[in-house]
Amino acid sequence: MKVLVFPRDGNPYQELLHAGLRESGVRVRYLGELTPSHTLNLLLLPAELAARRLAGARIVHLHWVWKFALPGGARTARVAQLWFAAVLGVVRLLGLRLVWTAHNVLPHRPVFADDAAARRTLVRRCDLVIAHHSAALDRLAELGAVPSRAVVIPHGPFPAPPMPPPGRSGGPRTFLFFGRIEPYKGVEDLLAAFAALPGLDVRLVVAGACPDPALAARLEASAAADDRVELRIGRVAEEDVAGVFAAGDVVVLPFREITTSGSALLALAHGRPLIVPAALAGLPSAAVARFRGGVAGLTAVLREAAGWDAARLAGMSQAALEHANGTGWAEIAHATSNGYTTALRPRDPVVRMEAGVPAGTARGRVGAGLPAGTPGGRMGERVRSLFRNVLVRGTFLLLVNTVLLAAGGFVFFTLAARNYPVAAVGWLTAVTASVNLLSTVASLGLPTTLLRHLVKAGDPRRLAATAVIAVGAIGGVLALLSLLVLAPLLPGGPELIRQPGTIVLVTALVMVTAVGGTLDAGLVAVRGTGALLAKNVVGTVLKVGALLPLVPLGFTGLVLAYGGGTLLACLLGGAALWRRLRRPEGARARPGELLRRYLPFSAAGYLATVLGMLPSTVVPLEVLAVQGPQAAAYFAIAFQVAAFLSFIPSTSAQVLFAEAQRISLRRYLRKAVAGIYGLLVPAVAVIVAGAPYILRVFGEGYAAQAARPLRVLALAALVGAGNYLVDTILISRDRTGAYVFMNGANAVLVLGLVAALLPYGLTAAALGWTLAQGLSLLLGAGVLVASFATGRRAKASGRRARVSGADR
């Protein structure tokens, strides 16, 4: 079993636990340590999770959330919380099981904008919650966080050398605070309580590192007023720890908020009695004195402890050692391993367990909601009934995916336009257009093959793997050839290909984009649109988040940011698809055999797919070649905004095609048309009316130069939606020749009319695009009529032949 642990902490608890786990065969690996940068490691966490999942990891064991904090403190707390939720979603998307050890109910220091809400999110996502005492589960329940499965596994002992019991020195009674000094640990309260013990033969030692300079200064000022206090601010070396405990008689841990304390267990392992707040559970009563009531209560217990005789101290010391040595790390590791096995099973009703043994049912509720007979209940049932329709559900998720990707693209290009030179943005649009074209050429039509045949394939895993390897390899070769042969023909192209790093980046981007498109088709085929949505959102977040830090790199920074998000989405998509594909029962098919079997179908639609991509990918290159990089940036931004409209018919058509392989096409076509135009018409109206205001977000130059082209391109979407439906109908009914003809005709019309009108300006080029889409739709309607009329005549002829044969 492979377990991923996050984060690594200096607390010896982790390594003591992991040593026992490794002895039992569990392989443990820490996450979030790929680079020296904390923030970069956090952004790369989804990609690392995907890679580890593909390598066989099954469990993610989360201990603390403090490492999800981002630079900026409270200003970035909301972003950190959103990223935390996104990472938890990635864990579920990848099929990993999440285990959380609830060392504390809430973080000691604020990490997120709402730590309680983040805890509830975490507990909902967990497949198992480990607590060191049942009191932690009770407090989580009070917070509204009831885990579906929980287990109580005690904290193990810390190693400590034998030492004499306390109280034998004959000197003053020595109280000791040991550990990292944080505000929540109440050391200021301890100094105040100790100051209220005048005239007693007592001494106080405070030893530990203090990362808060202001707190350290306050402690030093308080300690300076009492010569009985010894303040040792700084980390205590490992070899000196035993000596510090040996010099103390009673360890005092006046925590203001705590659930589990490693410092308390370390003190018990050294045989030292404890003074702790009453809320700290799971400690032996014979070795512990508890207090309530803040400083006043602590003062009373300190006064009492100052009078304990040697016999009582020795008895408490013995109880401390017995407790510390009661449960060994081997048993704890075994219980933890059993917990991992439990987490891998399907979720059961809410169950609480003590050290791996069921110990009653935790509080929870099932089926809470409105009664079915109420108006709200009836409405909810109608919505649920609607979303049980696979076309509606799939289209909805893909549209949400489109909206979020469009929003991410909008933010990406807004930041790029405001922080990068216009020429760099223009070059990026040319690169992305070229990448999309080359990746489509490299695909060999295999995405369409997966859409149609993956569900019914005898060996779906091998088919998907073969498709991914093929398109990736061909994409790399095509990218290199295009860069070396075609790029020098564009303005600024010779300077581009002189940079080996840029060639490598663009080549890798083509390969990743080709593979990503193939994986997306596979996810749609297996009805994994939810996973498709999740992985694209995470990739977009990385793409946008990496943009500003890479500004100094210029155009290379743009490509790195864009490519990083694309790569992350590709890795997550691959992991999500792989776990949804069944294993073959018999002998596995060979890659060559699969290609021979399925490439004829791929080849049939391949030319049409490439021709269909030419308008959207070559037009930006035409603008770059004729008008230059700045005009290309202006036109590309308008094109980017208008492209949001085309996603409405394209996603609906994609789901319609996938479902046509299972159910009647005619049954869903009318719904698809109504749904497409019901969404498209209002969206076009908004963009036409608000074009200057939308583009002003990118900058005044974009609003001035691209508003009119955007309006024309938005109106073109009304006609273009019909072309998507024509293509879907043709390919769903295997009218391959007509499908190829339509895509070729559309490409010729668009590229020809745009090229002819482009010298007259960007608005004229947009008008050329619109006219071409209208002519294509008229031509498509004629092709549909002719194609299906021919099909009906062929069927009728076949029926007459069969009747004639029967008569004979």
N, C-alpha and C positions, 0 to 999 in steps of 0.2 A: 504494500500500500504506500502510495506517494502522498505526502502531506506538505502543503505550502503554508508557511508561518509568516505572519505580519503583525507588528514590526519586530525587529530585533531590539532587545533592551539590555542594558547592563546588569539588570537583576539576574542573579545566578539561578533563579527559579527555572528559566527557560532551558538552560543547558542541562540542569539536573534532570528535568523531565524528559528532554530529548535523548539524553544518554540512555535512559530506561526504555524509551520507545525504539531506539535503534537496536537495542539488544533483542527486542521482540519482533524485529523484522520490518518496522515502519521506517520509511525513508523520508527524512525531514529536510526541507530546503527553505531558506528565508527569501522573502520577496522584497522588492523595493531597494535593491542594492546594485543596480546595473551601472550607475554613474556616481561621481562624487556629489552631484547636485540633488538635494532633497526634492525640489520642485519638479525637476525633470523626471526623477524616478517616479514621482506621484503621477505625472502625466502619462508615463509609459506603463503604468501598472496594468491597464486593460490589455495592452499588447503582450506584456510579460505573462499575464494570466492565460491568454490564448495559447502562447507558445508552450507553457508548462502543461496546459490541458492536453495539447496534442502529443506531448511527451509522456502522457500517462498519469498525470496528477489527478486525484479524485476529491481531495479535501482541502479547503482553505481554513486555517485555524487563526482566528483573529484574537489578539490578547488586549490591545489598547488602541484607542483611536487618535491619540495625540499626534501621530505622524501624518494625519490627514490635514493638519493645520497648514495654511498657506502664509507666505510672507505678507505682512500688512496687518496682522492681528484682526481686530474687530472689523476693519474695512473689508476684509476678504472672507469673513466668517460665513456669509451667505453662500458665496461661491464654493467654499470648502464643503459646505453641507450638501450642495447640489452634486458636487463631484463625488462625495462619499456615497450618496444614493446611486449615482451612475455606476460606480465601481461595484456596489452590491448587486445592481442589476446585471452587470457583465458576468459576475460570478454565477448567477442563476441562468443567464443566457447560455453560458458555456457548459452547463450541466455539472458544474462543481457544487459540492455540498459545503455549506458554511457552518463552522463551529465557532462559537465565541465563549471565551472564559470571562465571566463577569467578575473581574477582580474588584471592581467598584460599580455601584449602581449608576453613578454619573461621574464624568471626568472631574479630577480635582481642580483643574484649571479650565476655563471655557475654551472649547475648541471650535464649536459651531455657533451659528446665530441662535439656535434653539437646541440645546444639548438634550433636553428631555424628548423632543420630537425625533431627534436623530436616534436616540436610544430605542424609541418605539419602532422606527423604521428598521433598525438593526435586528431587533428581536423578531419582527415579522419575517424577515428574510432568513433567519437562522434555521438550520435543520437540527441543531442541538445547542443548548446553552449549558455551559459548565459553571457551577457555583461552588465556592469553597464551604458554604454553609447555607442551610435552607433559609436563613434570615434574608439573604440577598435576593432570593426568589420572591419572598414576601414583599420586599421593598420595590422590586421591579413591578409586581402586580399593582401596588399602590400607585405606581407611575403610569399604569395603563399598558404595561408591556408584559404580557403573559406568553411565554414561549410555548411552541407546539410540543417540544420535547425538552426536558431538562434533566440534568444529573448532578448530584452533589458529590464532588470528589475533594477531599481535604487537601490543603496545602501541605507539601512535604517538608521534611526537616532540612535545615541548612547544616552543613558540616561544621563542627566546632571541636577544638581540642578539649580534653578534660581539664578542669580547673577547680580550685578549692571553692567551697560554698561561700556565699557572701556573709558579711558580719563578723569576720574573724580578724580584721586588721587592727582593731582596737582604736582606730581613729574616728573622726566624725562620720556620721551616717552620710554616705555619698549617693546622691541621686544622679542618674545619667540619662541624657537624651542622646540617642545615636541615630544617624541617618541623614539623608538629604533634607535640608531645611527649606520648607516651602510655607507660604502663608497659611494653607489649610491645616498644617501640622500643629499649629497653636503654640509655638515656642515662645512667643510674646506673652501668651497667657501663663505659661510655666514660669517665666521670670517674674511676672506680677504676683503669682501665687507664692513663689519662693520668698519674695521680698516681704510677704506678710507673716514670716516665721522668725521674727527677731528673738534673739536670746537662746535659740536652739543650736545644739552642736551638730550642724548639718553643712553639707557642701553640695554644690550643683556643677556638673560638667555637661556642657553642650558641645558635641563633636559632630561635624558633618559639613559638606559643601553647601553653599548658599548662592544660587544663581541670581538672586535678586539683590542688587547693590543697596537699594533703599532699605530693604528689610534688614540686611546685614548691618547697616549703619545704625538702625534703631536698636538692634540687639546689642551692639557694642556700647551704645550710650546707656542702656539699661544695666548692662553687666558692670560698667565702670563705677556705678554707684554702690555696688555690693562686692566687697573683697572675697566673699565666700563663693562667688560665681567664677568659673573658669570657662572661657569661650574659646573653642578651637574651630574657627571658621576655615574650612578647606577639606578636601577629600582625604579620608584616612586610608593609608596604604593597607593592602590586604594583610601584610605580615604584622601590622600593628593593631588589627581589630581585636584579637583575643586579649591583648594587654589592656585595651580600653575597657572591655567588659569586666576583666578581672579586677580592675580598680574600682568598679561601681558595685554598690550593694543592691540598689533597686533601679530598674529602668522605668522612666516616666515617658509616656507617649500621649500627650494631651491633644489628640487630633480633634479638630472641629467638625470634620465630616469624613467618615471612613467606613468601609465595608470589610476589607481584608487588608492586613498589614504584614508585609514581609519583615519589617523591622521588629514587630512583636515576636514573630516566629524565630528570628535570629537571636533575640534576647533569650527566649525559652531554650533554644539549642545550647546557649552558653550557661544555662542553669540560673538565670537571673529572674527574680520576681518582677511582676509588672504592675504598673498603675496605668489604667486606660479608661477611656470614656465608656459608659454603660452600653452604648450602641454597638461597640465592637464585639461581635459574636464569635463563637467557635474557639474560645480560649478556655483552659482549665480553671475552674473557679478556685481550686486549691492553690494555684500559683498566681492569682490575679486579684488585685483590689480595684474596684470600679468607682467612678465618681459621676455625679450629675450636678447640674447647676453652674457650669462655667468655672470662672476663677474661684468663686467662693467654695464650691464643692471640691475643687482640686486642692485648695489650701487645707481644707479639713482632712483630706486623705493623706496629704504630705505630713501634716502634723501627727497623724496617727502612725504613719510608717516610720517616722523618726524615733518612735518608742518601741518598735519591734525588737525583740531580743534575738540572740543568735540562733536559738532553737527554732523559733518560728521562721526565720529567714532560711535555715537549713531545710526545714520541711517544705517550704514553698519552692526552694531550689530543686529538691528531689521531684516534686510534682511537675515542675517545668520540664525537667529532663525526661520524665516518663511520657509526658504528652508529646514532646518533640520526637521521641524515638518510637512512638506508637505505630505509625503508618510509614512504611518505607517507600522509596521512590519506585521500586520494582512493582509494588502493588498499585501505586498511583498510575504508573505508566500502563499497567495492564488494564485498569479501569478506563483510562483515557482511550486506549486502543479499542476497547469494547464500545466506547462512546462513538468513535469514528465509524465502526461497523453499523451501529444503530442509525447514525446520520445518513448512511448510504441507502437505507431502506426507505420505501415510500412513507410519507408522513401519516402518522396515526392521530387519533384525538389527543388533546392536551394531557400529557403524562409527566409526572415528576418522579425522579428516581433518586435514591440515596446510594451513592457509591456503586451505581450500576444496578441496583435492586429496586423494583417499583415500590414506592412508599406513598401511595395515595394519588389522588387526582388534583391537579392545581386548578385554581379558579379560572373560568373561561366561559365563553358563550358561543353557541352555534346557532346559525340561522336567524340571527337578530335582524329585524327589518320591518317594513310595513306589511300588514296582512294583505293577502292576495285580493281581498274584496274591496279594499279602499281604492279611491281614484289613483293615488300615487302608486299603489301596488299594481293596478291594472296597466297604468302607463309603463311601469318598469317591466312588466311581463311582455308588453307589446314590443318594447325596445329589445329585450332579450330574445324574443321570437324573431325579430328582424335580423339580429346579428347572428342567429343560428344559420342564416342563409350564407353559404360559403362565398358567393359572389359579393354580397354586401359587406361581409366581414373582411374579406381579402382586399376589396377595393378601398374600404374605409382605412384600413391599416396602411395600405400603400399611399393613399392620399395624405394621411397624417405624416408618413415618412417623407413624402414630397414637400409638404408644407414646411416641415422642420428643416429639411435639407435646403429648401429655398431660403428659409430664414437664415440658416447658417451661411449659405452662399452670399446672401445680402450683407450680413455682418462682415464676412471675410472680405468681400470686395469694397465695402465701405471703409474698413480699416486700411486696406491696401491703397485705395484711392487717396485717402487722407494722409498716409504716412510714407508712401513710396512715390517715386517719380512717375508721371503719366506714361512715359515711354516704357518703363518697366512693367506697368500694368498692361499696356498694349502688347508687349512681348509675351506676358503670361497668358493672355487670352489666345494668342497664336499658338503657344505651346500646348495649352489644354485642348484647343480644337484639334491640333495635330495628333495629340495623344489619343483622343477619342476616336479619330479616324483610324489610326494605326492599330489600336486595340481591337476595333471592330474587324479590320482586315485580318488580324491575327486570330480572331476567334473561330474562323473556319465554319461559322454557323452553328458551332457546338452549343451555345446558350439555348438556341431554339430546340436543338436535339434534347437537351436536358428538360426543357419545359414539356416536351411531348412524350419522351420515353423514359425519363428517370423513374417515375412511379412504378412502371410495369417492367423495368429491366430486371433480369435474373440476378445480376451482380451490380447493384446501384453504386456501391462504394468504388469499385474498380472503374466503372464508367465515369463517375465524377472525377476521380483522381487522374484518369487518362486525359479527360478534357482539360483539366487544369494544367497539367504538365505540357500538353500540346500547345495551348494558346499562350502560355508563358514563354516557352522557347521561341515560338514563331514571332511573338511580339518583340522580343529582344533583338532578333535578327533584323526585322523590319525597321525598328527604331534606329539601329546603327546605320543601315543603308540609307534611310531617309535623311538622317543628320549629315552624313558625309556627301550625299549626292544632291539633295534638294535644298537643304538649308542655305548653301552659298548663293542660291538664286534670289533670296529674299533680302530686303534692306537690312543691313546689319548682320546678316547671316554669317559672313566670313569671320567676323569677330567672335560670334557665338561658338563656332566649332573649334576655335583655337583654345578653348577652355576645356581641358579633359574632364574636370569635375562636373561641368554642366552636361557634357555628353553622357557621363555615367548616370547623373540624376534623371535626365530625360528618358534614357533607355530603361532604367529601373521603373520609372513612372508608367511607361507604356506597358511593361510586363505586369505590374501590379494592377493597373486598370483593366487589362484584358482578363486577368484571373478573377478580379473582383466582379466583373460583369457576368462571367460564367457562374460564379458562386451565387450571385443574386438570382439568376435564372433557376438554379437548383433549389434555392430556398422557396421561391414562389411555387415551384412544382410540388414540393412536399408540404405546402401550406404553412411555411415558416415565415409568414409575413411579419409576425411579431418580432422574431429574431432579426429579420432584415431591418426593421425600424430601429431596434435597440442598437445594433452594431453601427448603423450609419450615424445615429445621434452621437455616440461616443467618438467616432472618427471625426465628426464635424467639430466637436468640442476641442479635440486636440489640434485640429487644423487652425481654428480661430485663436486658441490659446497660445500657439507657438508663433503667431504672426508678428506681434509687436517685439518680442525679444530678438527676432531675426532681422529687424529693420536695417542694422548696420551692414548686412550682407547684400542688400539691394535685391537685384533680380534673383540671385541664387537663394536668398532668404525666402522669397516668395515661393520658389519651387520646392524648397525644403519643407516649408509649412504645409503647402498643398499636398505634397507627396507623403508627408508623415501621417496626416489624417487619413489619406487614401490607403496607406499600408496598414494602419491599425484596423480600419473597417474591413479590409480584406482578410486579415488574420482572424478576426472575430467571426466573420462570415464563414470561413473555412471550418473553424471549430464547431460552430452551430450546425452547419450542414452535415458534417461528418457524424455527429452523434444522432442525427435523425435518420440516417440511412441504415437499413438492416444489413446484417451480415449474410452472405450467401450460405445456403445450406450444403451445396455440393461443391464441386471443384470450381476454383476461381477462373474467370475468363481472362485470357491474355490481352494485353493492351492492343496489340496488332489486330487481333480478331475483332475487338470492339470497334476499332476505327473502321475496319472493312465493313462491319455490319451497319454502323450508323452514319458514316460519312456520306453515303449516297443521299440520305435525307438531308444532312447538313449542307451538302453541296447544292442541293436543289434550291434551298432558301438563302444560301450564302451570298450569291451575287446580288440578290434583291436587298439583303441587309446592308451590304456595303454601299450599294447605290442609294439606299435610304439615308445613310449617314452623310453622304456627300454634301447636301445643302448646308446642314448646320455646322459642319467642320471646315468646309472649303470657303464658305462666304467670309468668315473672319480673316482667312489668309488673303482673299481677294482684296478686302479693305486694307489690310496691311501693305500689300504690294502696290496698290494704286494710290491710297491716301496717306500712308505712313503710319508709324506706331501710335502717335497721339490720336489721330482719327480712329484708329483701330480700337484704342481704349474707350473712346466715347461710344462708338457703335457697339462694342462688346458689352458695355454696361447696360445699354438699352436692350440688347439681345438677351442678356442675363435676366433682366426683370421680365421681359416678355416670355422667356422660356418657362417661367412658372406656370403660365397659362397652358402651355402645351403639355405639361405634366398631367393635367386633369384628364384629357382623353387618352394619353399614352398609358397611364397606369390602369385605367378602367379597361382599355383594350387588352392589356397584358393579362389581367385576371380573367377577362372574358375568353381569351384564347386558351388559358390553362384549364378553365372549367369546361370548355367545349370538348375537351378530350374525355370528359366524364358524363356530361349532360348535354342536352340539345342546345345548339347555338341559338336557334330561333326563339327558344323559351326566354332567353336572357337579353336578346339584342334590343328589344323595345325598352326594357328597363335601363340598359346601358346608355341608350341615346337620351332618354329623359334625364338620367342622372348627370350625364356629361354637360348637357346644355343648361341644366338647372344650376349648376355650379359655375359654368364658364361665362354665361352672359353677365351676371352681376360683377364677376371679377374683371371682365373686360371694361365694363362701365367705370369701375373704380380707377383703373389704370389710365384710361383715356382722360378722365376728368382730373386726375391728380398727378399726371406725369411730371410736371416741373417740381412739384413738392416732393415726390418720391426721389427724384434724381438729385435734389438739393442736398440730400443726406450724404451723397458721395462728394459733393463740392459744387461750387457755383459754376465752374467750367462745364461740368457734366450736365447740369440743368440747362445751361444756355445752348449747348451743342447737341444734346441727345433727346430733348423732350419731344420734338416732332417725329423723329424716327421711332421713338417708343410708342407713340399713339398709333402710327401706321402698323407697326408690328403687332400691337395688341389686337387690332381689328383683324389682322391676318389669322389670328388663332381661331376665330369663329369658322373660317373656311377650312383651316388645317385640321380641325377636329374630325371633319368628315373624311379626310384622307386617312386618318388613323383607323377609322371604322372600316373603310374600304379594304385596307391592307389586311385587317384582322379577319374579315369575312373571306377574303380570297385564300389566305394561307390556312385557315381552319378547315376549308373544304378542299384542300390540296389543289387549288388552281394556281400551281406554281408558276407556269408560264405567264399568266396574267399578272401575278404578283410581281415578278421580275420586270415585266414591261412597265407596270405602273411606277415602280420605284425609279427605273431608268428615265422614264418620261419626266417625272417630277424633278429629278436631278438636273436634267438638261434644261428644263424650263427655268428653274430657280437660278442655276449658275449662269445661264445665258442672259436672262433678263437683268439680274443684279449686275453682271459685268457690263452690260450695255448702258445701264443707267447710273452706275457708280461714279463716272467722271462728273456728273451733275450734282453730286453731293450725297450726304448720308441719308437724307429723307427720300431722295430719288431711289437709292439702293433699297430702302425699306419698302417703297412702293413696288419695286420690281419683285421683291419677295412675295408681297401680297397678291399681285397679279398672277404670279406663277402658281401659288396655292389654289387660286380660284380656277385657273385653267386645268390644273391637275384633278380637281374634284369633278368638273364637268366630264373630263375624259374618264375618270374612274367610274362614274355612274354609267357611262356607255359600256365600259368593259364589263361591269357586273351584269348588265342586261344581256350582253352578248354571250358571256361565259356561262351563265346559268341557263340561258335558252339552249345553248349547245348541249349542256349536260342533260336537260330534260329530253331533247330529241334523241340523245344516245340511249337514255334509259327506256324510252318508248320503243326504240328500234330493237333493244335487247328483249323487251317483253314480247314483241311480235315474233321475234325469232324463236323464243321458247315455246310460244303457243303453236307456231307452225310445226316445230319439231314434235310436239306432243300429238298433233293431229296425225302425223305420219306414223 
